[in-house]
Amino acid sequence: MAADDKEWELEEGIPQVVDPFIQQYLKGRDSLILQEQKQRHDFNLRKALTPVAAKACKIVSQIRDRELTRASTPTYGPPALDWEQARKTDLWKIAQRMPKGSLLNASIHGLINVDKLIDVALTTEGLHISSPRPLSSQEAREESPVTFQYASSSKQSVEGGVSIWSAAYSASELVPIQQAVSSFPDGGETGFREWSKRRCTPGDEQSSDARRGALMIINSLLSYEPILRLCLRDVFAHLAADGVDYAEFRHTFSHPYRREGTDPPDEDQSEWCHVFQQELRRFQNTDEGRGFYGARIIWTASRSLSNREIADNMQTCLFAKYDYPEVISGFDISGTGRDARPLSDLVPLLFWFRKECMDAGLEIPFLFHAGETSRDGSRGDQDLYDAILLGTRRICEGSTLYKHPLLTESVKEKKILVEFNPTSSRSEHILPALLSRGVSVALSGSSFNGRGAEGFTQVIWRVLQGDDDHTDLAGLAMLVENSIRWSCYDDQPAGEWLSEIGEGILGEKVKARRLQDWWARFEQFCEWVAVTFAEEGSDE
């Protein structure tokens, strides 16, 4: 400050920074800032960063600022983002290299390479296609339900018959897939491949009916043993290559399971779980799978079913858990749209299921969808009340939680994790809002790109793109740590579950060991960042 200005301030009696009461104000200000920062999800982590990790965090923030300044994209990227351009950025290389911990809301259909799935379907002997109505118009081909099923023979394969693309097609009649391919009206096999891929990979802007239709198609294919085995091998390999150590797949068992070359379906889904366990162990015994901790299934029922259908589904879940306890990690009931029932409507069934688990001596915790945003106008935030009261250990989505102060405090008190998918939300402010309130969050991504690989790297990259200090590298490290702490590696009663979450890295059980291992690899990753992007660090 110029001498004249200083004299003027003194003459006017303007207080000076060194005055005791101004110093007292500044101390109060610092105290208020500190109190607010203590509410953050990553407050303790930031204090514990090593010098190398702190340097890497600064470097990554500088790279993010540089790339955001250069780009003309919104914070989380536009819908028509050029992924080929994104892969050339330094931030993508960092996201790709980062050890990613656990993926707690994975979906098998979201991680499948759809082009490869179509190749497998077209070469699988005995595979048939069907629909409840003729696919004789463009509208019907885009909107009608379609499923695939194995059959050693069918009326059409023996006698020939009307094309599924014809108005004379009989509802739900099985048509050999090669016959359907060769007679496809919009370009033969090439057109059939394009149509199949379009039906299996609906965009975010499409309706929930389109997404349910895609799920139905892929689940029907995954209900036949040889296709299931091939897809599981690819999915496990993609996860490991993408830096994921462990995954929990939400899977809806909407189609009867058929073993290879067998017409009658199984009465339950236990053999599906057996195949899942077999393929996981085979992958873990390969060179690329030796560091992969494992994967489990969150049994997921549909909210659009009747009470009797849901109860039957729950019973099938119990059979599978009894036969293959290592495979089933939890239970969810999900669905959006006009026909989806709220959790409050399902409370009696859920209490019945809990009693059945207790009577059978089975540990199947609730891991509910709740607080979802929806274009269909469903009131997903009402489910938050029931999910918390029913004792859910994690909340999938939770996009509306930040609007409910009391529920937010309850989630923190009960140590409930929010599985948040930043690519599915229309509002980029939701993740920072949750984190600033101290909610424990882990990233998820149930609807990836249909190309198989790099799915979770895309999620990490989008979050790093956020122009917010809650989602810088240090904040991201906290999200990954959360994913490990809230992983259902083993079956645990509620008390043991909460105790191990609280102990964190200081515990003596499996989660503590895996946290220690992840932090060691994160430190190596930070060293790589500091060396690879040393020029960024020299600007400090």
N, C-alpha and C positions, 0 to 999 in steps of 0.2 A: 504494500500500500504506500502511495506517495506520502511524503512528509506533510504536505498541505492538507491532504485528506485526513491524516491522523490527527492533526491539530484541530481540524474542523469538528471531528467526532468528539474529541475531548471537550471542546468549547460548548458543544450542544448537549453534552452529558450522555452521549450514546454509550451504553455498556461495552466493555472490551472482553474479548475471549478469555483473557487471563483473570477476569473478575471472579471471585469465589462463587457467586450465585449462577453465573454462566457456566462455570466448570461443573457445578452441581447439576445443572440442566443436562449438560453433555453426558455426564455419568448416567443420569436417568435414561437418557436416550439410548446409550450403549446397552444398558441393562434391559430395556424394552426390546431392542433388536435381538439380544441374546435369548431372551425368553421366547420370542417368536421363532428363532432358528431352532430352538430345542424341540419344537413341535414337528420339525421336518422328519421325514422318513429316514434320512441318511446322516443325521447330525453326528452320531457317534462314529460312523464309518469315516467321515471326512477328517475327524480328529486323529484317526488311527492310520491314515495313509502313510506309507513309507515315502521317503524322498523321491524314489524312482517313480512310484505310482502318482504322486502329486505332480511331478514334472510331466508325465504322460497325459494326465488330465488337462493340464494347461495347453499342451501341444494340440490335443484333440479339439479343445475349444477354439483355438486359433484357426485350425483347419476348417472347422465348422463355420466360423464367422467369415472366413475367406470365401468358402464355397457358396454360402448363402448370399453373400454380397454379389458374387459373380452370377448367380442363377436368378431367374425371374419366376421361380416357382413359389407357391404358397408353402407354409411351414411344413406340412406333412406331405407335400407332393401333390400334384394334380391327378385327376383320375386317369388321364392319358399319358402318364409319365413314361418317358423313354428309358426302359430298364437297361438297354445297351449303353446309353450314355452314362447312366448312374454307375454302372460297373467300372467305368474308367476313372471314377473319382477316388481321391485319397480316403474319403470317409467310408466309401464302400469297402475298400481294402481293409480298413480298420475293423469294420463290422464283421467282415468275413473271417478275419483272423482271431477275433475275440472268442475265448472259451465261454460257452453260452449256458452252461448249467443244465437245468431241467426245462422241458417243455410240458406244461401241465394241462394244456387244453389242445392236444393234437387231434387231428382227425385223419384216419387212414386215407379216406377219399381225397382229402385236401393235399396230401403229400404224394399221391400217385402221379406218375408221368402218364397223362391221359393218352398221348399218342402211342405209347408202349402198351397201355391197357387195351386200346382198340386193336393193335396188332395181335395181341394175345387172344382176344375174343374172336377175331376172324380166323385164327388158326386152331382153335380149340374144337376138337371133334365132338359132335353131338350137341353143340350149343344152339339154342333156339331163341327167337324173339317173339314177344307177344304184347298186345295192348288191349284195353277194354273197349276200344272202338277202332274203326278203320282209320288208318293214317292216310286218307285219300286227298287231303287238302293241305296247303301250306300251314294253315292255322292248326290243324290237328297234329301235324308232324312237330310243330313247335310247342304245343301245349298239352297234348294227351299223355297220360302216364305210359311209360314203356319199361318192360322188365325183360331180363334174360334168364334162361333156365336150361339146365342140361336135361336131355332126354335121349335114350338110346335109339328111339324111333318115334315117329309121330305120323298122324294121318297124312299130313302134307308130304313128309319125306318118303312115304310108301306109295301114296296114290297121286301125289301132286295136288295142286289146288289153287285157290284164289290167292293172289298177292296181298300181303298186309297193307300195301299201298293202294288197294282197290276198295271201292265203296261196298263191294260184295263180301269183304272179309268178315268172318264170324268172330265176334268178340272173344278175346282171350285165347284164341286158337294158336297153338305153337307152330311157328314157321322156322324152318332151318335157316340159320343166319346167312349162309352162302346164297340161298335162294333170295333172301331179302336184299342182300347186297347187290346181286346181279340185276335185280329188277327195280332198284331204287330210281325213282322218276327224275331226280335232279342231278344227273351226272354219274350214274353207276357207282362203282366202288369209291372213286374219288369224292363224289358227292356224299356218299354214305359216311365216309370218314369225317368229312367236314361237319355234317349234321350231327353225328355222334359226339364229336368234340364240343360242338356248340351246346348240346343238351347237357353235357357233363361238366361244363365250366361256365355257369351263369355269371354275369357281371354283378357288381355290387348294386347297380341301379335297377336290376331286375327284381321281380316280385318274390315273395317268400314261396309262392307256388312253384316258381321256376327252380328255386334252390332245393325245395323238397323233391321235385322231379329228378334233379341231378343226383341227389342222395339215394333215391329209389333205384335208379339205373345202376349206380356203382355198387350199392349194397347187394343188389341181385347178382352181380358178377362175383362179388366177394363171398357169396354163399355157395360157390362151387370150389371144391378143394384145390384142383390144380391152379386155378386163377388166383385163389387166396394165397397159396404158397409163394407164387412168383411175385405177387404184389408186396407181401410182407418182407421178402428179401430185399426188394428195392427200397422200401420205406425205411427199414432199419439202416441200410447203407447210406441213404440220403441224409438221415439224421446225424449219423456219426461223422460223415464228411462235412456237415455244416457246423460241427462243433458242439452238438447237443450230446449230453452224457446219459440222459434218462428221459423217458417220455411216458405220459399217461394219455391214452386215446379214449375219447368219448365215442362210443360206438352203439348204434341202434340196430338191434337184431330184428330186422323187419321182414326177413325172408327165411324160409326153412333151409337148413344146411344139407347139402348133398355131397357125399364122398365120391371120389373119382370113379367114373363109370357106373354109378349106381342111380337107378331111377327113383326108388322110394326115398324120401327125405328122412333125416334123423328126427326123432321125436323131440329133441331138445338141442341146445347149442354147446353141449359139453365137448363134442369132438372139434368144433370150431376153436374152442379155447385150447384144446390139446394141440392142434396145428399151430396156433399162435405160440405156445410154449416151445414146441419143437423147433420152429423156424428161428425164434429168438436165441435159443441155445446154440443152434448151428451157426448163426451169425456171430455170436460171442466167441466161438471157437475159431473164427477166421482172423487173419492178421488185422484187417480193418475194423473188426469188432471187438478186439480184446480190451479196449478201454471204455467200451459202452456198458454202463452199469445195468441197463435193463429197460423194460417197458411193461406197463400193465394196462388193463382195460377198465374204464369207468362205464359200468353198465348203464345205458341210457334208454329210458322208455319214452314214449311219445305222449304228450298231454292231450292229443286229440282222440285217444282211445277211450273206450267205455270202462267203467269200473271193473267189469268182469275181465276184459282184455288186459287191463293193467295188472290185475291180480295174477292172471296167468303168466304175464311177462315177469312179474316179480318172482313167482315160483320157479320159472325157468332160470332166473338169475341165481336163486338159492341152489338149484341143482348144479349149475356150473361152478359156483363158489365151493360147494362141497367136494366136487370132483377135482377141481384145479384151483385151490385157494391162492396160489401165487399169481394167478392171472388177473383176478378181479380185485380192484383196489377200492372201489366205491360205487355209489348209486346216484344217478341223476334222473330227472324227468324234465324234458325240455320241449320247446316248441313255441312258435310265435304265429300270429295270424288270428283270423276270426274264430277258428275252431279250437284254439289252444285254451285249455282250462287253467285257471289260476291255481297256485299252490294251495290256497285256502280251501278250494273245492276238493283237494286230494288229501287233506289232513287225515281223515279216517283210514284211508288206504295206507298212508305212510306210517301211521302208528301200528297198523296190523303187520306191515312188513318188518318194522323194528322188533315187534314181539316174535315174529317167526325167526328172525336172525338170532335173537337171544335164546329161544327154545332149541335151536339147532347148534348153538355154540359158535356162531359165525360172526366175524367182525366185518361189516360192510357199512362204512360211514357215508353220510350224506354229503354230496359235493354239488350243490344245486346251482342251476342257472337262476339268476334274479337280477332285477334292476337293469333290464335290457332296454335299449332304445329301438324303436320299430317304426317303419313307415306304415305299418298296418293299423297304427293307433292303439295297439294293445297296451295295457297298463302294467308293464313289467315291474315298475318300481314298487307296486303293492306287494309283490312276492318277496321283497326284502324283509318285510316284517316276519313272514312265515319262515323264510329260510333261516333267519337268526334264531327264532323261537324253537325251530325243529332241530337246532344244533348242527347246522352245516359247518364243516371244517374249512371250506373254501366257498367263495361266491364267484361263479363264472360270469363275466361281463361287468356287472356293477356300475354301469355308466351313470345311473341316476342317484347313486349313493350320496354324492357330495351335496345333493339338495336336502338331505335329511340329517341335521346336526346330531340329533339324539341317536339315530341308527349308526352314524359314523363313530360316535364315542363307544357304542355297544360293540361294534366290529373290532375296534382297537382293544377294548377291555377283554373280549373273548378270544383274542388272537385268531381272528378269521382273516384269511388272505383273499384279496381280490385278484382274479385272473383277468387281466385287461388286454383286449385286442385293439391296438391303436389303428389298425387298418380298417376295422369295421365301424368305427365311430365317425359320425359326421361332424363332431366338434373336437378340435384339437386341444381345447382348454381342459378337457375332463381329466386327463392323466395328471397334469400339474396340480389341478384342484385337489385330487385325491392325495397326492404326495405331500402337498403343503400342509394338509391336515393330519399328517402322520399315519395315514392308512398304509398297511403292508400290502404291496402290490407286486405281482410278477407278470411278465409279459406273456401273452399267448398269441396264437395265430391259427385258427381252425380252418380258414379258407385261403389256402395258398394259391400259387399261380397255375396249377395244373401241369407244370413242367417237372415237378418232383424235387429237384435240387434247389438249394439256396433259399428255401422258403423262410426260415427263421432269420437268415441274414437280412432279408428284405425288411422284416419287422424291426430288427435292431437298427438298421440304417435309417428307417423312417423316424424312429425315436431320437436318434442322434441328431437328425436334421432339425429337431425342435429348438427354437430359439428361446430356451428356458434353462436356467441353471439347475432345475430339478432333474433334467434329463441329459445332463452332460455325462462324461465317462464315469465320474464318481457316483452319480445318481443311478446310472445304468448298472454299475457293479452291485449296488444295493438291491436292485430288482432281481439280478441273477442270484445273489445270496438268498433272497427270499424264496426263489423257485426251488432251491435245494432244501431249505429249512422246512418248507411245507410239502415236500414230496412224500408220497405214500410208498416209500421203499418196502416197508413191511406192514403187516397188520398190527395195529396198536390200539388198546383201549384209550378212552378219552384222557385219563390222567397222565398216562405215559406219553401220549401224543403232545399234550401241552407242555409237559416237563422238558421234552427233548427240543421243542421249538424255543423255549426260554433259555436253555443251556447254550444253544447255538454252537459255535466253534469250540467252546470250552468244555463241551460234554465228552463222554467216553464211548458213545455208541456210533452207529453207522452214519448218521447225519453229520456229526462232528468230524468224523474222518473224511467225509466227502467235501465238507466245507474247507477243511485244511488243505486237501488236495487241490480244490478249485483255486484257493487264494495263492497257492504256490504257482499254479499255471498262470493266474492273472498277473502275478509279479513278473513272470517271464514275458508275458505279452506286453506289459508296460515297458520292459527293457527293449523289446523289439520296436515299440513305438518311438522310444527316445532315440534309438540308433537310426531307424529308417527315416524319421522325419526330424533329424537333428537341426536342419536349417530353420525349421519353425521355432524350435526351442532357443535358437541363438538370438531371436528377436526380443527375448525377455529383458 
